[in-house]
Amino acid sequence: MRTKDILTIGAVGAGVLGAGMLVYGALVESNRLVIERLTLRLPHWPERLAGTKIAVLADLHVKDKYSARLAKRAVLAALDESPDYVVLPGDLVGYWKPESPWLLEEVFEPLLLMEGDVLASPGNHEFWNGNPEILRIILDQFSIKMLRNENYRHEGITWVGVDSANRGEPDLEKAFEGADETPRIVLWHEPDVVDQLPAGCALMISGHSHGGQFIFPGGYVPMTTRNGKQYRDGFYPDASTPIYVSRGIGTTGPPSRFLCPPTVGILTIETA
């Protein structure tokens, strides 16, 4: 067999394999919702709040009835874990369209059960065809507190939310204004900006990277994103501020995943 024929067969085979992977990822892996339960031991966490449980729902990317259905499954799965708080660290929409408010309302309605113990911050996709203030109006209906360069003291925890580093106007001075009481948990969508935080924060929670969305054998990740490369997935206790990065729920680019399923993070916080 000629070398040219071998190369042609190889190229066709690779194309078929790639197409099959995308189809499998779209039909199976992107809908295989998993629960990731982690215990985080934090040096700036007080004993009186030991055992606090936080559910993380990042990157819902709601844009149609299919993504809304998966997002609602994730919300219900989080509630089944009986968390003390639910956090939504950005990219709740894929992009704004006329039906987005109704889709999001259907997704968030079960969070009324949390009675106000839900916090959110904007991601870069909240700026696609709109702005995060549209989201604030929707979240207010469900007693979800959106923090955009703001902080909020609630039941002994200071929550700090920062605007998207990639598309917004992040203002750390404004976000931390008056946020002197500890412990402080920061919601900032893009994880790689964690080194910009002031000292003494207990934890930062992010999304954005989707865990790479596609992970090939050997750990190769072909998809990366700005400010989502260094801290891609999981808990990094040795960062300048300990940070948890969620793989998220939805997808961007190809509506597919591979070896990187959508994830609801359940974090139990203990004192180091």
DAHUKA-V552315 format. One record per helix or strand of 2 or more residues. SS is the DSSP state (@ for helix, = for strand). FROM is the first residue (numbers start at 1). TO is the last residue. Records with the same first field share a line. If there is no record, write none. Layout:
SS=FROM-TO, FROM-TO
This chain:
@=3-27, 29-31, 47-49, 65-80, 100-114, 124-127, 132-140, 172-175, 191-196, 210-212
==34-42, 52-56, 85-89, 118-121, 144-146, 150-154, 157-161, 184-190, 203-207, 234-236, 243-245, 263-271
